[in-house]
Amino acid sequence: MTIKLIEEENIILISNEELNLENQNLTEFSLSTTLLEKLKVLLVSGNKLKSLPPEIQYYKNLVEIDLSHNNLETFPENVLLLKKLEILKINHNKFVFVPDLSNLTKLKQIIVDQIQYFHLPKTLNGKKLIVIDPISTQHHNSDEITVKIKKGNRKYPLGENFAHGDQKFLNLMNFKLKEIPPELFKFHSLETLILSRNNITILPTKIKELIKLKALAISYNRLFELPQSICQLRNLLMVHLNNNYLQQLPSDFSLLSNLELLSLESNQISQTKQLVERLSSLSNLHVLLLSNNPFDRKLDQEDFEVLSGLKSLSISNSQITDRAKKYLIEKHITLIIK
């Protein structure tokens, strides 16, 4: 349903200052110019909005906006131009990341869901963000901004090591993602990124923009290939790629010279010679997990002689020769046979 708001009689007004379009099944709407100076409260929750009308930025007297329970894919940037805004409700939309809200100097309260909360800073414009009960009517303190977290189906299993300000640690495990949110690649300070147990089919080439990344976990997804650009992440120390559908590693994988741990278990890698060639230059590779891949031959002693830094290997019994096992044991390399 689309609604075009041209005349004031077409809209639902509680008062001359409040516009209520909640639960109207709207996919888009536009605002009447007759409300330009009047409108203070805009309620559009419970619709199917993917974006807001661009003219909303001109409604400078808005003090409250409820955008909750819509289909907004990204945070509407034009809201940041509403400098009188005091209450902002954005919970239960499709977007994950909340941008810098410092332009909203009058902000007193923000309502988010669990995942959005972890993208808020600890302070904003010198005011502390204080989490309160969602049904609380707590009085606003002038040196605080209250945050209400609305729980729902979206879960964000984030640990205590999350760094609010510089976004060094991000856990999106088991979030039912089909693709990686594009906003994620703006967080250039990320050092640990966990995307395991989703339904991701493509790792975008923009992964290269996370230049500080040290640990990447994207296991238990639906990846069939990796972009060549992942090889530009020279700070990577750990990569978990197990339980996907990968058939090979990128040709420049050997550029990840700092890599210490690589998990490739339960993929579809068959070309044993190619795999060894692409790992052979990784002198810092200490832990390698290879079990449950359909290799075209068993790995032999020569294959492991080129892996000079190897300290631990996990592999299926049918994938390794007895000669290779003996060699690894003699070199005091931990061998885990599955």
SERO-4910 file (N, C-alpha, C, O; in steps of 0.05 Angstrom, whole numbers):
BEGIN
 pado doro    nc1    nc2    nc3   cac1   cac2   cac3    cc1    cc2    cc3    oc1    oc2    oc3
  Met    A     17    -24      0      0      0      0     18     25      0     37     26     15
  Thr    A     11     44    -16     25     69    -17      6     92    -11    -16     92    -21
  Ile    A     15    110      5     -3    133     12     12    159      4     35    162     11
  Lys    A     -3    176    -10      8    202    -18     -6    224     -1    -30    228     -4
  Leu    A      9    237     15     -3    256     33      0    284     21     21    297     25
  Ile    A    -20    294      8    -20    320     -4    -36    340     12    -26    362     18
  Glu    A    -60    332     19    -78    350     34    -80    340     63    -78    316     68
  Glu    A    -83    359     80    -83    352    109   -106    333    117   -104    318    136
  Glu    A   -128    334    102   -151    317    109   -145    288    102   -160    271    111
  Asn    A   -124    282     87   -118    255     80   -102    240    101    -98    216    100
  Ile    A    -93    255    121    -75    242    141    -89    239    168   -109    252    173
  Ile    A    -77    222    184    -89    216    210    -75    233    231    -52    228    238
  Leu    A    -88    253    241    -77    271    260    -89    267    288   -113    268    291
  Ile    A    -72    263    307    -82    263    335    -84    292    344   -103    299    359
  Ser    A    -66    308    336    -67    337    341    -53    350    317    -45    337    299
  Asn    A    -51    376    318    -38    390    297     -8    385    296      6    393    278
  Glu    A      2    373    317     31    368    320     39    339    316     63    333    314
  Glu    A     20    321    315     26    292    314     13    279    291    -11    282    286
  Leu    A     29    264    276     19    248    253     22    219    259     44    209    264
  Asn    A      0    204    259      0    176    266     -7    159    241    -30    160    231
  Leu    A     13    145    230      8    127    208     16     98    215     25     83    198
  Glu    A     13     91    240     21     65    250      3     43    238    -21     46    235
  Asn    A     16     20    232      2     -5    224    -18      0    200    -40    -10    201
  Gln    A     -8     14    180    -24     19    156    -15      3    132    -25      6    110
  Asn    A      4    -15    136     14    -32    115     27    -15     92     27    -23     69
  Leu    A     39      7    100     51     26     80     77     16     70     93      5     85
  Thr    A     82     19     44    108     14     33    124     40     28    148     40     26
  Glu    A    109     62     26    121     89     24    100    110     30     76    104     30
  Phe    A    110    134     35     91    156     40    106    182     35    131    183     34
  Ser    A     91    204     32    103    230     31     88    249     49     65    244     56
  Leu    A    101    270     57     90    288     77     78    313     65     89    324     46
  Ser    A     56    322     76     43    347     67     59    371     75     69    373     98
  Thr    A     62    390     57     77    415     64     62    432     84     73    449     97
  Thr    A     36    426     88     21    441    108     30    435    136     24    450    155
  Leu    A     45    413    139     55    405    165     83    414    170     95    408    191
  Leu    A     95    428    151    123    434    153    131    447    179    152    440    190
  Glu    A    116    466    189    122    480    213    109    468    238    118    472    260
  Lys    A     87    453    233     71    442    255     82    416    267     82    413    292
  Leu    A     91    399    250     95    371    258    118    368    279    140    377    274
  Lys    A    111    355    301    131    350    322    135    320    327    156    311    335
  Val    A    113    304    322    115    276    327    106    260    302     84    265    291
  Leu    A    123    242    293    116    225    270    117    196    278    138    186    287
  Leu    A     95    182    275     92    154    283     86    137    259     64    138    248
  Val    A    105    121    250    101    105    226    109     76    232    117     61    213
  Ser    A    108     67    256    115     39    263     95     19    252     72     26    245
  Gly    A    104     -6    249     86    -27    240     78    -26    211     56    -34    204
  Asn    A     96    -15    194     90    -15    166    111    -32    150    124    -49    162
  Lys    A    114    -27    125    133    -41    108    152    -22     94    161    -27     72
  Leu    A    159     -1    108    176     20     96    204     10     92    216     -1    111
  Lys    A    215     15     69    243      9     64    261     34     65    285     32     67
  Ser    A    248     57     64    262     83     65    242    104     74    218     99     75
  Leu    A    253    127     80    236    150     88    236    171     65    255    172     50
  Pro    A    215    187     63    215    207     42    238    227     46    242    235     69
  Pro    A    251    236     26    274    254     29    266    281     42    283    293     55
  Glu    A    241    289     39    233    315     49    231    315     80    227    336     92
  Ile    A    234    292     93    231    291    122    252    309    135    248    319    157
  Gln    A    274    313    122    296    329    134    288    359    137    302    373    152
  Tyr    A    267    367    124    259    395    125    239    400    148    231    423    153
  Tyr    A    230    379    161    211    382    183    227    385    209    229    367    226
  Lys    A    238    409    211    259    415    232    248    415    260    264    414    279
  Asn    A    221    416    263    210    416    290    204    389    302    193    387    324
  Leu    A    210    368    287    205    341    297    222    336    322    246    340    323
  Val    A    208    326    343    221    319    368    220    289    373    234    279    390
  Glu    A    202    275    359    199    246    364    193    233    337    175    242    322
  Ile    A    207    211    332    201    194    308    201    165    317    220    156    330
  Asp    A    180    151    310    178    122    315    179    108    288    160    108    273
  Leu    A    202     95    282    206     81    257    207     50    262    214     35    244
  Ser    A    199     42    285    202     13    293    184     -5    276    164      4    265
  His    A    193    -30    275    177    -51    261    171    -44    232    148    -44    224
  Asn    A    192    -38    217    190    -33    188    211    -50    174    222    -69    186
  Asn    A    216    -44    149    235    -60    133    258    -42    124    270    -47    103
  Leu    A    265    -22    140    287     -4    133    313    -20    132    321    -34    151
  Glu    A    326    -19    109    351    -35    105    376    -21    115    396    -33    122
  Thr    A    375      6    116    397     22    127    385     44    144    362     52    140
  Phe    A    400     54    163    391     76    179    386    100    161    404    107    145
  Pro    A    363    113    163    356    136    145    373    160    153    368    173    173
  Glu    A    392    167    136    412    188    142    398    215    145    409    232    159
  Asn    A    375    220    131    363    246    133    352    252    161    347    275    168
  Val    A    349    231    177    340    236    205    362    251    221    356    265    240
  Leu    A    387    247    213    409    260    227    409    291    224    423    305    238
  Leu    A    392    301    206    390    330    202    369    342    220    365    367    219
  Leu    A    354    326    235    333    336    252    344    343    280    343    326    298
  Lys    A    355    367    283    370    374    306    354    378    331    365    380    353
  Lys    A    327    379    329    310    382    353    301    354    363    286    353    382
  Leu    A    308    333    349    299    307    356    307    299    384    330    301    392
  Glu    A    287    290    400    292    282    428    288    252    432    302    239    448
  Ile    A    269    240    417    262    211    420    264    198    393    251    207    374
  Leu    A    279    176    391    283    162    366    279    132    371    292    120    387
  Lys    A    259    121    356    253     92    359    259     78    333    247     84    312
  Ile    A    279     60    333    288     47    308    288     17    310    298      4    292
  Asn    A    278      6    332    280    -23    336    264    -39    315    244    -30    304
  His    A    274    -63    311    261    -83    293    257    -72    264    235    -70    254
  Asn    A    281    -66    253    283    -62    224    304    -81    213    314    -98    228
  Lys    A    310    -78    188    329    -97    176    358    -88    181    377   -104    180
  Phe    A    362    -62    185    390    -53    188    401    -61    215    387    -63    235
  Val    A    427    -65    215    442    -73    238    456    -50    251    456    -47    276
  Phe    A    470    -34    235    488    -15    245    476     13    248    460     22    231
  Val    A    482     26    270    472     52    276    496     72    272    517     68    284
  Pro    A    492     92    255    514    111    250    519    130    273    506    128    294
  Asp    A    538    148    270    544    168    290    520    187    293    511    199    274
  Leu    A    510    188    318    486    204    324    493    231    337    476    244    347
  Ser    A    518    238    336    527    262    351    514    288    340    514    308    355
  Asn    A    503    288    316    490    311    305    463    316    319    453    339    319
  Leu    A    452    296    332    427    298    346    432    307    375    430    291    394
  Thr    A    439    332    378    448    343    404    426    344    425    432    346    449
  Lys    A    401    343    417    378    345    436    368    317    444    349    315    460
  Leu    A    380    296    434    370    269    438    369    262    468    389    266    483
  Lys    A    346    252    477    342    244    505    338    214    508    345    203    528
  Gln    A    326    202    487    320    174    489    321    161    462    312    172    442
  Ile    A    332    136    461    333    121    437    324     92    443    332     81    463
  Ile    A    307     81    426    297     54    430    307     37    408    302     43    384
  Val    A    321     16    415    334     -2    395    328    -31    402    315    -36    423
  Asp    A    336    -49    384    334    -77    392    362    -87    400    381    -71    401
  Gln    A    364   -112    407    388   -122    419    413   -119    401    434   -111    411
  Ile    A    410   -124    376    433   -122    358    442    -93    354    466    -87    353
  Gln    A    422    -75    351    429    -47    347    443    -35    371    460    -17    368
  Tyr    A    436    -44    394    447    -33    419    478    -34    419    491    -15    428
  Phe    A    489    -56    408    517    -60    409    533    -43    389    557    -45    387
  His    A    518    -26    374    531     -8    356    528     21    366    533     40    351
  Leu    A    519     24    390    517     50    403    542     56    419    554     37    431
  Pro    A    551     80    420    575     87    437    567     87    466    543     86    472
  Lys    A    586     89    483    580     91    512    572    119    520    556    123    539
  Thr    A    581    139    505    573    166    509    567    180    483    576    171    462
  Leu    A    551    200    484    543    215    460    541    245    468    525    252    485
  Asn    A    557    261    454    557    290    460    562    295    490    550    313    502
  Gly    A    579    279    502    586    283    530    566    271    550    570    274    574
  Lys    A    545    258    540    524    247    557    527    217    557    531    204    536
  Lys    A    524    205    581    525    176    583    499    163    572    477    174    576
  Leu    A    502    140    559    479    125    550    472    105    572    488     87    578
  Ile    A    449    108    584    440     91    606    417     73    598    397     83    589
  Val    A    421     47    600    400     27    593    380     26    616    387     22    639
  Ile    A    355     29    609    333     27    628    313      6    619    314     -3    596
  Asp    A    296     -3    637    275    -22    630    257    -12    608    249     12    609
  Pro    A    250    -29    589    233    -20    566    206     -7    574    196      9    560
  Ile    A    195    -16    598    170     -5    606    173     17    627    153     27    638
  Ser    A    198     25    632    203     45    652    193     73    643    194     79    619
  Thr    A    185     89    662    178    117    657    198    135    671    192    157    680
  Gln    A    223    125    674    244    139    688    247    167    678    247    172    653
  His    A    251    186    696    254    214    689    281    218    676    301    206    684
  His    A    281    235    655    306    240    641    325    258    656    317    280    666
  Asn    A    349    250    659    370    266    672    385    282    650    391    270    629
  Ser    A    390    307    654    401    324    633    428    315    623    436    322    601
  Asp    A    443    300    639    470    291    630    470    262    622    491    249    620
  Glu    A    446    251    616    444    223    607    425    221    583    407    238    579
  Ile    A    429    200    567    411    193    546    401    165    553    418    146    556
  Thr    A    375    161    556    365    135    563    362    117    539    355    126    517
  Val    A    368     91    542    366     72    521    347     49    530    351     38    551
  Lys    A    327     44    513    310     21    518    316      0    497    317      6    473
  Ile    A    319    -25    506    325    -47    488    300    -64    486    292    -77    505
  Lys    A    289    -65    462    265    -81    457    274   -109    448    287   -112    427
  Lys    A    266   -129    463    273   -157    455    253   -167    435    230   -158    433
  Gly    A    263   -186    419    246   -198    398    259   -222    387    275   -235    400
  Asn    A    253   -229    362    263   -253    349    293   -250    342    307   -270    340
  Arg    A    302   -225    338    329   -221    331    347   -223    356    343   -209    376
  Lys    A    367   -240    354    384   -244    377    413   -237    369    421   -241    346
  Tyr    A    427   -227    388    455   -218    383    473   -229    404    478   -215    424
  Pro    A    483   -254    401    498   -266    423    526   -255    425    546   -267    416
  Leu    A    528   -231    436    553   -217    436    566   -219    464    553   -217    484
  Gly    A    592   -224    464    607   -227    488    614   -201    501    610   -179    490
  Glu    A    626   -202    525    633   -178    540    657   -164    529    663   -142    536
  Asn    A    672   -177    510    696   -165    500    690   -145    478    709   -133    466
  Phe    A    665   -141    472    658   -122    451    667    -94    458    662    -84    480
  Ala    A    681    -81    439    690    -53    443    670    -34    430    669    -32    405
  His    A    654    -20    446    634     -3    435    645     19    416    634     23    395
  Gly    A    666     32    425    675     55    410    689     49    384    681     60    363
  Asp    A    708     31    384    724     27    360    716      1    346    729     -6    325
  Gln    A    696    -13    355    686    -37    341    708    -57    334    712    -63    310
  Lys    A    723    -66    354    744    -86    348    734   -114    346    746   -131    333
  Phe    A    711   -119    359    701   -147    361    672   -147    353    656   -132    364
  Leu    A    664   -164    334    637   -165    325    628   -194    321    641   -209    306
  Asn    A    607   -202    335    597   -229    333    569   -229    322    550   -220    334
  Leu    A    566   -239    297    540   -242    284    534   -272    280    521   -279    260
  Met    A    543   -288    298    539   -317    295    509   -324    299    496   -313    316
  Asn    A    500   -343    282    473   -354    285    451   -332    283    432   -332    299
  Phe    A    455   -314    265    436   -291    261    419   -295    236    403   -277    229
  Lys    A    421   -318    223    405   -324    200    410   -305    176    391   -299    161
  Leu    A    434   -296    174    441   -278    152    444   -293    126    456   -314    126
  Lys    A    433   -282    105    437   -293     78    459   -279     63    470   -289     44
  Glu    A    465   -255     73    487   -239     62    499   -222     84    486   -217    104
  Ile    A    523   -213     79    536   -196     99    526   -167     95    528   -156     73
  Pro    A    516   -155    117    506   -127    114    528   -109    104    550   -109    114
  Pro    A    523    -93     83    544    -76     71    556    -56     90    579    -48     87
  Glu    A    540    -48    110    550    -28    129    574    -39    145    590    -24    156
  Leu    A    575    -66    147    597    -78    163    624    -69    153    643    -67    170
  Phe    A    627    -65    128    654    -60    116    663    -31    122    685    -24    114
  Lys    A    646    -16    136    655     11    144    670     10    171    682     30    178
  Phe    A    669    -12    184    682    -14    210    711    -24    207    718    -47    211
  His    A    728     -5    200    755    -11    192    773    -18    216    796    -26    212
  Ser    A    762    -15    240    778    -22    264    774    -51    272    786    -60    291
  Leu    A    756    -65    259    750    -93    267    775   -110    267    790   -110    247
  Glu    A    779   -125    288    801   -144    290    790   -173    291    804   -191    282
  Thr    A    766   -176    301    754   -203    303    725   -201    291    709   -185    300
  Leu    A    720   -218    272    693   -219    259    683   -247    259    696   -265    247
  Ile    A    660   -252    271    648   -279    273    622   -279    258    603   -264    265
  Leu    A    621   -295    237    597   -297    220    588   -325    217    572   -332    199
  Ser    A    596   -342    235    590   -371    233    561   -377    238    546   -362    250
  Arg    A    553   -400    227    526   -411    230    504   -391    220    485   -385    234
  Asn    A    508   -382    195    488   -367    181    482   -381    154    487   -405    151
  Asn    A    470   -366    136    465   -378    109    478   -361     87    467   -357     66
  Ile    A    502   -352     93    517   -334     75    528   -350     51    540   -371     55
  Thr    A    522   -341     27    532   -354      3    555   -341    -10    570   -353    -26
  Ile    A    559   -315     -5    580   -299    -18    595   -283      3    583   -269     19
  Leu    A    621   -285      2    638   -267     18    647   -244     -1    663   -249    -19
  Pro    A    636   -220      3    641   -198    -16    670   -191    -19    686   -195      0
  Thr    A    677   -180    -42    705   -171    -46    712   -148    -27    736   -144    -21
  Lys    A    692   -134    -16    697   -112      2    709   -122     29    716   -106     46
  Ile    A    711   -148     33    724   -158     57    752   -147     60    762   -145     82
  Lys    A    764   -140     38    791   -129     38    793   -102     53    815    -94     61
  Glu    A    770    -89     57    770    -63     70    774    -65    100    779    -46    114
  Leu    A    771    -89    111    775    -94    140    804   -100    144    811   -123    152
  Ile    A    820    -80    140    849    -85    138    862    -92    165    884   -103    165
  Lys    A    849    -88    187    860    -94    213    851   -122    223    857   -130    245
  Leu    A    836   -136    207    824   -161    215    846   -182    222    864   -187    206
  Lys    A    844   -193    245    862   -214    254    849   -242    255    863   -262    252
  Ala    A    823   -242    260    809   -268    263    783   -266    248    767   -248    252
  Leu    A    779   -286    230    754   -287    214    742   -315    218    756   -335    212
  Ala    A    718   -317    227    703   -342    229    678   -341    212    660   -325    218
  Ile    A    677   -357    191    654   -357    174    647   -386    168    638   -393    146
  Ser    A    650   -403    188    644   -431    186    614   -436    186    598   -419    195
  Tyr    A    606   -460    178    577   -468    177    560   -447    162    540   -437    172
  Asn    A    569   -442    137    553   -425    119    550   -440     93    552   -465     92
  Arg    A    546   -426     71    541   -438     45    560   -427     24    552   -422      1
  Leu    A    585   -422     32    605   -411     13    615   -432     -6    623   -454      2
  Phe    A    616   -425    -32    627   -443    -52    655   -434    -61    670   -449    -72
  Glu    A    661   -408    -56    687   -398    -63    693   -373    -45    676   -362    -33
  Leu    A    719   -366    -45    728   -343    -31    738   -322    -51    749   -329    -72
  Pro    A    734   -296    -46    744   -276    -64    774   -274    -62    786   -278    -41
  Gln    A    786   -267    -84    815   -263    -84    824   -241    -65    846   -241    -54
  Ser    A    805   -223    -60    811   -199    -43    817   -207    -14    829   -191      0
  Ile    A    808   -230     -6    814   -238     22    844   -241     27    853   -239     50
  Cys    A    859   -244      6    888   -247      8    902   -221     14    926   -221     19
  Gln    A    887   -199     14    898   -173     21    897   -168     51    908   -148     60
  Leu    A    885   -185     66    883   -182     95    908   -194    108    907   -215    120
  Arg    A    929   -179    106    956   -190    114    958   -193    144    978   -205    154
  Asn    A    940   -182    160    941   -184    189    927   -209    200    927   -214    224
  Leu    A    914   -224    182    899   -247    191    917   -268    205    938   -275    195
  Leu    A    908   -276    228    922   -297    243    906   -323    244    918   -345    244
  Met    A    879   -320    244    862   -344    246    839   -342    226    826   -321    224
  Val    A    834   -363    211    812   -364    192    797   -390    196    809   -412    192
  His    A    772   -389    203    755   -413    205    736   -414    182    717   -397    180
  Leu    A    740   -433    164    723   -436    140    710   -463    139    698   -471    118
  Asn    A    711   -478    160    700   -505    160    670   -506    156    655   -487    161
  Asn    A    661   -529    146    632   -534    140    620   -514    121    600   -501    127
  Asn    A    633   -512     98    622   -497     75    624   -515     51    624   -540     54
  Tyr    A    624   -504     27    625   -519      2    649   -511    -15    648   -513    -39
  Leu    A    670   -502     -2    694   -492    -17    708   -515    -31    712   -537    -21
  Gln    A    715   -509    -56    729   -529    -73    759   -523    -74    775   -541    -80
  Gln    A    767   -498    -69    795   -490    -70    799   -464    -55    780   -449    -49
  Leu    A    824   -458    -50    832   -432    -38    840   -413    -61    848   -422    -82
  Pro    A    837   -387    -56    846   -368    -77    876   -372    -84    891   -381    -67
  Ser    A    883   -365   -108    910   -370   -118    932   -355   -102    955   -363   -101
  Asp    A    924   -332    -91    943   -315    -76    942   -320    -46    951   -303    -30
  Phe    A    931   -342    -38    927   -347     -9    953   -347      6    954   -342     30
  Ser    A    975   -353     -8   1001   -354      5   1010   -327     15   1030   -325     29
  Leu    A    996   -305      6   1003   -278     15    996   -273     44   1005   -254     56
  Leu    A    979   -291     55    971   -288     83    994   -299    101    990   -319    115
  Ser    A   1016   -286    101   1041   -296    113   1040   -298    143   1056   -312    155
  Asn    A   1021   -283    156   1020   -284    185   1000   -305    196    997   -308    220
  Leu    A    987   -319    177    966   -338    185    978   -360    203    998   -373    197
  Glu    A    965   -364    226    974   -385    245    954   -408    247    963   -431    252
  Leu    A    929   -403    242    909   -425    244    890   -424    220    880   -402    213
  Leu    A    886   -447    208    868   -448    185    851   -473    188    861   -496    189
  Ser    A    824   -470    188    806   -492    190    791   -495    163    776   -477    155
  Leu    A    795   -518    150    782   -523    125    765   -549    126    758   -560    105
  Glu    A    760   -559    149    746   -584    152    718   -583    139    705   -562    138
  Ser    A    710   -606    129    683   -610    118    676   -590     97    656   -575     98
  Asn    A    693   -589     77    688   -574     52    689   -593     29    686   -617     32
  Gln    A    693   -583      4    693   -600    -20    720   -597    -34    720   -598    -59
  Ile    A    741   -595    -19    768   -591    -32    778   -619    -41    779   -638    -26
  Ser    A    784   -620    -66    793   -646    -78    821   -645    -89    835   -666    -89
  Gln    A    831   -622    -98    857   -621   -111    879   -618    -89    886   -596    -81
  Thr    A    890   -641    -82    909   -641    -60    935   -626    -67    945   -611    -51
  Lys    A    945   -630    -91    970   -617    -99    967   -586    -98    984   -572    -88
  Gln    A    945   -576   -109    940   -547   -109    938   -536    -81    948   -515    -75
  Leu    A    924   -551    -64    921   -542    -36    948   -539    -23    954   -519    -10
  Val    A    965   -559    -25    992   -558    -13   1008   -535    -24   1023   -522     -9
  Glu    A   1007   -531    -50   1022   -509    -62   1013   -482    -51   1030   -464    -47
  Arg    A    988   -478    -45    978   -453    -36    982   -448     -6    979   -426      5
  Leu    A    990   -470      8    996   -468     36   1026   -469     42   1034   -462     64
  Ser    A   1042   -477     23   1070   -483     27   1086   -459     36   1107   -462     50
  Ser    A   1078   -434     29   1094   -411     36   1086   -399     63   1098   -380     72
  Leu    A   1066   -411     76   1056   -400    101   1073   -412    124   1065   -431    138
  Ser    A   1096   -400    128   1115   -410    148   1105   -407    177   1115   -420    195
  Asn    A   1086   -389    181   1075   -386    208   1050   -402    214   1039   -401    236
  Leu    A   1042   -418    195   1018   -435    198   1024   -457    218   1039   -476    212
  His    A   1012   -456    241   1017   -475    263    995   -496    265   1001   -519    271
  Val    A    970   -488    260    948   -507    264    932   -509    238    924   -488    227
  Leu    A    929   -533    228    915   -538    203    895   -560    206    901   -582    215
  Leu    A    870   -554    200    848   -573    203    837   -580    175    827   -563    161
  Leu    A    839   -606    167    833   -614    140    813   -637    137    807   -645    115
  Ser    A    804   -648    159    788   -672    157    762   -668    141    752   -646    139
  Asn    A    753   -690    131    727   -691    116    727   -674     91    709   -657     87
  Asn    A    747   -677     74    748   -666     48    752   -688     28    766   -708     34
  Pro    A    741   -687      4    744   -709    -16    770   -707    -32    770   -704    -57
  Phe    A    793   -708    -18    819   -705    -32    822   -727    -53    813   -749    -50
  Asp    A    836   -719    -75    840   -738    -97    862   -758    -92    865   -778   -107
  Arg    A    877   -754    -71    897   -773    -62    904   -768    -32    896   -748    -21
  Lys    A    917   -787    -20    925   -784      8    949   -765     10    966   -764     -8
  Leu    A    949   -750     32    972   -733     37    996   -749     47    993   -767     64
  Asp    A   1019   -744     35   1043   -759     42   1064   -742     55   1060   -718     59
  Gln    A   1087   -754     62   1108   -740     77   1116   -714     63   1120   -694     76
  Glu    A   1120   -715     37   1129   -692     21   1110   -668     24   1119   -645     23
  Asp    A   1085   -674     27   1066   -652     29   1069   -637     55   1065   -612     56
  Phe    A   1078   -650     76   1081   -637    102   1109   -626    106   1113   -608    123
  Glu    A   1128   -635     91   1155   -624     93   1156   -595     85   1173   -580     95
  Val    A   1138   -586     68   1138   -558     59   1123   -540     79   1125   -515     77
  Leu    A   1109   -552     98   1095   -536    118   1112   -534    143   1108   -548    163
  Ser    A   1132   -517    141   1154   -516    160   1145   -508    188   1159   -515    208
  Gly    A   1124   -493    191   1115   -483    217   1094   -500    230   1086   -494    253
  Leu    A   1086   -522    218   1063   -538    227   1069   -550    255   1090   -562    260
  Lys    A   1050   -546    273   1052   -558    300   1028   -576    307   1031   -593    324
  Ser    A   1006   -573    293    982   -590    298    967   -594    273    963   -575    257
  Leu    A    958   -619    268    943   -626    244    919   -643    252    921   -662    267
  Ser    A    896   -636    241    872   -652    243    864   -662    215    862   -646    197
  Ile    A    861   -688    213    857   -700    186    842   -727    189    844   -740    210
  Ser    A    827   -734    169    814   -760    169    834   -782    164    853   -778    149
  Asn    A    829   -805    175    848   -827    173    852   -836    144    874   -845    136
  Ser    A    831   -833    128    833   -842    100    847   -822     82    851   -827     58
  Gln    A    855   -799     94    867   -778     78    897   -776     81    910   -759     68
  Ile    A    909   -794     96    938   -791    102    951   -818    101    940   -838    110
  Thr    A    976   -819     91    990   -845     90   1003   -851    117   1008   -833    133
  Asp    A   1010   -876    121   1023   -884    145   1051   -871    147   1061   -864    168
  Arg    A   1063   -868    124   1090   -855    122   1089   -827    132   1106   -818    147
  Ala    A   1067   -813    125   1064   -785    133   1058   -784    164   1069   -766    177
  Lys    A   1043   -803    173   1037   -803    202   1063   -806    218   1068   -792    237
  Lys    A   1080   -825    209   1106   -830    223   1123   -805    222   1136   -798    242
  Tyr    A   1123   -791    200   1140   -767    197   1130   -745    217   1146   -732    230
  Leu    A   1104   -741    218   1093   -721    236   1098   -727    265   1105   -709    281
  Ile    A   1097   -752    272   1102   -760    300   1132   -755    307   1138   -745    328
  Glu    A   1149   -762    288   1178   -757    292   1185   -728    295   1204   -720    309
  Lys    A   1169   -710    282   1173   -682    283   1158   -669    307   1157   -645    310
  His    A   1146   -686    324   1132   -677    347   1109   -658    340   1103   -639    354
  Ile    A   1096   -664    318   1072   -649    309   1048   -664    320   1045   -688    315
  Thr    A   1030   -649    333   1006   -662    344    988   -671    321    982   -655    303
  Leu    A    981   -696    321    965   -708    300    938   -717    311    937   -734    329
  Ile    A    917   -706    300    890   -713    308    877   -727    285    871   -715    264
  Ile    A    871   -753    288    859   -769    267    829   -772    273    821   -780    294
  Lys    A    813   -764    253    784   -765    256    772   -787    238    748   -792    238
***
